[in-house]
Amino acid sequence: MRIGELAARTGVSIRSLRYYEEQGLLASTRSPSGQRHYTDDEVERVWFIQRLYTAGLSSRTIAELLPCVDSPSTDNSDAALARMAQEHARLAAHIRDLTRTQEALEALMDTARAHRETLREPANH
């Protein structure tokens, strides 16, 4: 199938598919006129890549995980699990940082609200 059909079947833009290929995440064969051609297996691969992106992984990290798919083995599975655990820890730390930032902003907003109340004119009686 050509790139447009792969895009239609997967819901992924042609531009993204080209990017995946540039990053070594997806492969195609080329026709004599230079058009990309994909197999039906690439549909599943694109969906898998999308799930990895949705999980917050970078294209570089995804490339590190693909040997587990391309050449299944205990070693490749162990390496993929270890890499995913590293990413999980990184995301958990980022979430903790974001939570602290959110709490600091909430405290500033409380202070601003309290200060705003002192600026209100007294009610006329």
Salt bridges, closest charged atoms under 4 A:
GLU5 OE2 - ARG9 NH1 3.84
GLU21 OE1 - ARG36 NE 3.05
ASP40 OD1 - ARG9 NH1 3.02
GLU64 OE1 - ARG83 NE 2.51
ASP70 OD1 - ARG45 NH1 2.59
GLU87 OE2 - ARG83 NH1 2.96
GLU87 OE1 - ARG90 NH2 2.83
ASP97 OD1 - ARG100 NH2 2.30
ASP110 OD1 - ARG113 NH1 3.30
GLU117 OE2 - ARG120 NH2 3.55
